[in-house]
Amino acid sequence: MCTKVAKTLKWVVVGKAVTTTTVAPTTTVAATTTTTTTTIAAVKPVVTLLRAGGTSTSPSVNYTVTGDKDLDCTTLSTVIGVDFATKYISAINSVVQTSAKVCTVNAQSRAERDNTAYETVLSAAATFAIADTSGNVQTVLLGSPQTIWVTRAP
């Protein structure tokens, strides 16, 4: 019987199995390697807002901004609304470099002397930004907002 085998016609005996082998052309491809190098200095610091305590009887309260890299605390503003938003805080008194990776933010609570607990809140403003000592800027503040309940005796 005449049948098509590997794109050509051939005579084959009926009743026998026909096995065909097709060899694909071989192609040699050189191996390529792509290496991406990220310089540690180019990585943004991870920064977290923490509070000094959950309650206070003093109107002067402290929060900390802690980084996984050395921070430049001078890049944080004491003007409310620039780096920090507030609730029941009348002023940000100072931002001090207390260690290579910690900035301490001292704020003035508006809690009155009436034995009422006031929710004194510090949080990242929409324009929050802090730089590490290599100049890499981070605009995300983990742990924000933080609350300290301030109760002042009359």
N, C-alpha and C positions, 0 to 999 in steps of 0.2 A: 504494500500500500504506500502511496506517496503521501507524505505528511510534512508539515513545517517543523523544523528543528533548528533552534537558534537562528532564526531569521532566514533560513534557507530551506528549500524543499529537498527531502531525502527519501530514498526508498527504504522502508522498514518492513520487517516480517510481522504479520498480524499475530497477536497472541504473546508476543514478547514485550517486555517493558523496555521503554526507551529512556535512558538517563542522559540528560544533557548537563553540561557544566559550563557556566558562563563566568568568565574572568573579567572582573571590573578593572579598568585602568588604575594604576597606582599613582598617587600624588604625594609628594613629600612636602610637608609644611614645617617650616622652622618654628621652634617653640619661642613664644614671646612671653616675657615677664614684665608686668607693670608694678612698679613699687611706688607707693605713696608715702611720703615722709611728712609727719606733722611735728613741727618743732614744739617742744613743751612750752616754750615762752609764748607761742601763738594761741594757746588754749585759754579760753575765758575762765576766770576763777568761779568756783561754785560758792555762793555766799548765802548765809542763813541768818535770819533775824531771831534773836532770843530775848527773853526778859530776865531781869535780875531776880525777880520773885513774883509770885502770884498776887501778893497783897503788900500794902505799905501803909504806914501811918504818916509818912512824910510826903509833902507835895513834890519833892525832888525825887524822880524815879530814873532808873537806868535800864537801858536796853543794850544789846550787843549785836554787831554785825560781824559774823565769824566766817572766814574764808578757808578754802583748802590750799590756798597759796598766800604768799605775803601780800598784804593789802596796802594801798595808799589812802589812808583815812582823810587826807586833805582834799580828796576828790568828792567828799560828801558835804552837802550844804546844811547849814543850820537854819535856813529860811524854810518855814513851813510851806509845803506845796511843791518844792523843787525836787528833793529826793524822798521826803517823807510826808505822808498825809497823817492827820491826827484827829483824835476825838478827846475832848476834855483836857487838852494840852494847850497852854497859853504860849509857850516858847520852847524851842530847842536851845538849851543853854550852851551846850558844847558837843563836839565830836572829837574824841581823844584817841590817839593810837595807844592802846594799853598793852599790846604785844604785836609781834610781826603780823599775825593773822587775825587780830581782834581790834575792832573800833568800838569804843564805848560811847553811846549816845545818852547824854543826860538831858532830861526834859522836865518841864515845870507843869505839874498837874493843876487844873483849875478846881480841884476838889475843895469844897467849902468846909469850914469848921462846924459841922452840924451832925456828926456821927452817921452820915449817910455814905454808903459805898459808891464811889464814882468810877465808872468804867473808863479808865485812862488807856487809850489805844494809840499805838504807833504802827504804821503800815507803810509799804512802799507806795510812793506817788507814781502816777503814770509816767513821769519823766525820771524815775529812779535810775541812777547809774553810778557805779563804783569801778575804779581801776585797780589792778594789781600793780606791783612795783615794776613790772615789765611794760606797763601801759595798756594791757588788754582790758577792755571795758565789758562789764557784765550789767545787764539791765533787768535781770530776774532776781528777785529776793525771795528765797525759800523761807517758809515759816511765817510769812506775813499774812495777816496782822498778828500782833501780840498785845495782850491786855494785862494791865496791872490794876487791881481794884484798890483804890486809895480811899481810906476812911480817916478823917481828921477829927480829933476830939474838939468839942467847943471850948 
